[in-house]
Amino acid sequence: MVSADWNTNGPVLTARKRMQGYTVLFTPGYDHAGIATQAVVETRLIKTEGHGRHHYGREKFLEKVWEWKEQ
């Protein structure tokens, strides 16, 4: 079972897996809020403009995200 407090337990679980012989990469600071923001902005774009993030490309979509953030 993985704890909800990943910032505390992540390094401990990573170290344990390393001791068990696994190759492990622990990346601290991974933020799921970015995923939620992407979903909200993309849903809004589909409703208002009829296109999702793939239509705009990375740079243009990021501009749209920043515009949404400023509102």
C-alpha positions in Angstrom: 0.0 0.0 0.0 1.3 3.5 -0.9 0.7 6.2 1.6 -1.1 9.4 0.7 1.8 11.3 2.1 4.2 10.5 -0.7 6.6 13.3 0.1 7.4 11.7 3.4 7.2 8.0 2.5 8.5 8.2 -1.1 12.2 8.2 -0.2 11.7 5.4 2.3 9.8 3.2 -0.2 12.4 3.9 -2.8 15.2 2.9 -0.6 13.5 -0.3 0.3 13.0 -1.2 -3.3 16.6 -0.5 -4.0 17.6 -2.8 -1.2 15.5 -5.5 -2.8 17.5 -5.1 -6.0 15.1 -3.0 -8.1 16.2 -0.2 -10.3 14.3 2.8 -8.9 13.9 6.5 -9.7 12.3 8.8 -7.1 11.3 12.2 -8.5 10.3 14.5 -5.6 7.9 17.3 -6.2 5.7 15.7 -8.8 2.6 17.7 -8.9 -0.8 16.3 -9.9 -2.3 19.8 -9.9 -0.8 20.2 -13.3 -2.8 17.3 -14.7 -6.0 18.7 -13.2 -5.3 22.1 -14.7 -4.7 20.6 -18.1 -8.0 18.7 -17.9 -9.9 21.8 -16.9 -8.4 24.0 -19.6 -8.8 21.4 -22.3 -12.4 20.7 -21.4 -13.1 24.5 -21.6 -11.3 24.8 -25.0 -13.4 21.9 -26.4 -16.6 23.5 -25.2 -15.7 27.1 -26.3 -13.5 26.6 -29.4 -14.2 23.0 -30.5 -10.6 21.8 -30.2 -8.5 20.0 -27.6 -4.8 20.5 -26.7 -3.4 18.5 -29.6 -4.9 20.9 -32.1 -3.0 23.8 -30.6 0.4 22.2 -30.0 2.4 22.5 -26.8 3.4 26.2 -26.9 0.0 27.5 -28.0 -1.8 25.3 -25.4 0.5 26.6 -22.7 -0.5 30.1 -23.7 -4.1 29.1 -23.3 -3.3 27.7 -19.8 -1.7 30.9 -18.7 -4.7 32.9 -20.1 -7.0 30.7 -18.1 -4.8 31.1 -15.0 -5.0 34.9 -15.2 -8.9 34.9 -15.3 
